[in-house]
Amino acid sequence: GAKLGANIIYDLEWLLHEGYDVNMKTLHDVQYAEPLLNEYRRSYSLASLAKIHTQEQKRTDVLENYNDQMGWKGKAISNLWKMPSNVVEEYVLADITLPLDIFSAQKKQLEHEGLYDLYVMETELIPSLLRMRKNGVKIDKKRFKNVVQRFSEQHYTLGKTLKKWASSDINLNSSAQLAKVFDSYGIPYPRRAPTAKMKEAGKQGNPKLDKAALSKLVAEYPICKTILEYRHVDTMVNMFLHPYLDFMVDGRLFGTFHPLKSDEYGTVAGRFSASKPNLQQVSAIDEDSDDGGLQGQVLRELFIPEEDMDWAKSDYSQIEYRIMAHYAEGPSAEALRAKYNTDPKTDMHKIIMNDTGFDRRTSKRLNFGGAYGMGVPTASETFGWSMEEADIFMASYHKAAPYVKELRNKVSSSAARRGFIYTVLGRKARTHYSRKLHSFFNRLMQGSAADVMKKAIVDAEKKGLFDELVLHLTVHDELDVSVPRNKAGKEALTELNHTMEHAVKFDVPLLVECHTGSNWAEAD
């Protein structure tokens, strides 16, 4: 039968771990429903939802009273294990009945706002989320040990060199602290535009010593190259390698994926986030990136498939540009859709290259900047162009792709008029004082891309594809699985790619690029 709870995936995970056979056909969760009704809630806790939707509350008072009576230190919940069953019972029963009353109110609102089908799809993700959590992902232990040793040694050596140069132990990622050392050496550096208060006080803007600024100083001041190298290594060590060491169990990482906004995790756009460790931070191997894809190469080589299987990466090709082509209007948009329908492998970056005469790297940056509303000053700062170059490049881009600005303006106007916009599967992206109207173009693109990926996972689960393939990760627009080296495995992978391409119907075809290899990097 149907099962209802709050953070029900936690309970299911323990039941499955203890060997219970759980029917997961119909699952409901009040903490899945609420972010669809309001993605900006300050809290999605059971206590908060009870206050919003019912006249009841969690019975923490029962625990607190008993805790005080016994004179125990610390929070009452931390002493739950010491309390008698009759005290705990009253608290636990409230946790059981509250979701029933909360969901009764939520369901009416979901149906009223046309969000119930989307809610059902979100809950249908739970079996796949449990699979990813249970499967985890294998790490090449020998390679990992070597990488940790290499980067730890580099981190120490570079840090020691820079500490000697700075004559103190400073935070080398802090522009403010670094600027003081630069001042002592007479090294010039740019500053950010001063705020209104800074201007009133006659102060300059804050020092700007990010990657772009330091890169411009390297030729004249070689120490800047050492700082950049240190920052790269520091990111590898502290953002990736050390957390992996902390979270690794028997040579595996068991990350958690969050499909919706919660108190600690999730995104307002509906895209997956990940934690403990955050495996979505592993960058792709992109030759056009600043490091030529080196970081992604080193990290992705660590992830390996199950025994006697291959790693497969199924990645939506330029999905946000295809979604943009679906929604865009006007003759140029119609021509773009015709290109996609004539050749599903159409490359948006190549279109801009052909129309502007720029190289691929510049065209890619223009596509990104232009699509997401980047102005001339931001483009100049982000990509290291002069203001004149940025002005010429952005003007050329918008001449080649006039439908982009038109669609952005239309989406912003719609958000201002209605107070929200819909993604492709009806997810509501609501206006909020913390969100600027121009950001709703991003919400449409990213929210719709999230809809597509989630629908694809649900469809693949229903087809039983993850009984044959081993599901490991979803990273933005890609799914990563282990594939058995047999006919059934190959057929399941082919069907997965087909399922992803046909999860949601657009006016242009979706394209999934799939590669396999002996590790994640080889499949990239």
Buried (B, 14 or more C-beta within 10 A) or exposed (E): EEBBBBBBBEEBBEEBEEEEEEEBEEBBBBBBBBBBBBBEBEEBBBEBBBBBBBEEEBBBEBBBEBBEEEEBEEEBEEBBEEBEEEBBEEBBEBBEEBBEBBBEBBBEBBEEBEBBEBBBBBBBBBBBBBBBBEBBBBBBBEBBEEBBEBBBEBBEEBBEBBEEEBEEEBEBBEBEBBBEBBEEEEBEBBBBEBEEEBEEEEEEEBBBBBBBBBBBBBEEBEBBBBBBBBBBBBBBBEBBBBBBEEBBEEEEBBBBBBBBBBEEBBBBBBBBBBBEBBBBEBBBBBEBBBBEBBBBBBBBBBBBBBEEBBBBBBBBBBBBBBBBBBBBEEEBBBEBBEBBEEEBEBBBBEBBBEBBEBEBBBBBBBBBBBBBBBEBEBBBBBBBBEEEBBBBBBEBBBEBBBBBBBBBBBBBEBBEEEEBBBBBBBBBBBBBEEBEBBBBBBBBBBBBBBBBBBBBBBBBBEBEBBEBBBBBBBBBBBBBBBBBEEEEBBEBBEBBBBBBBBBBEBBBBBBBEBEBBBBBBBBB
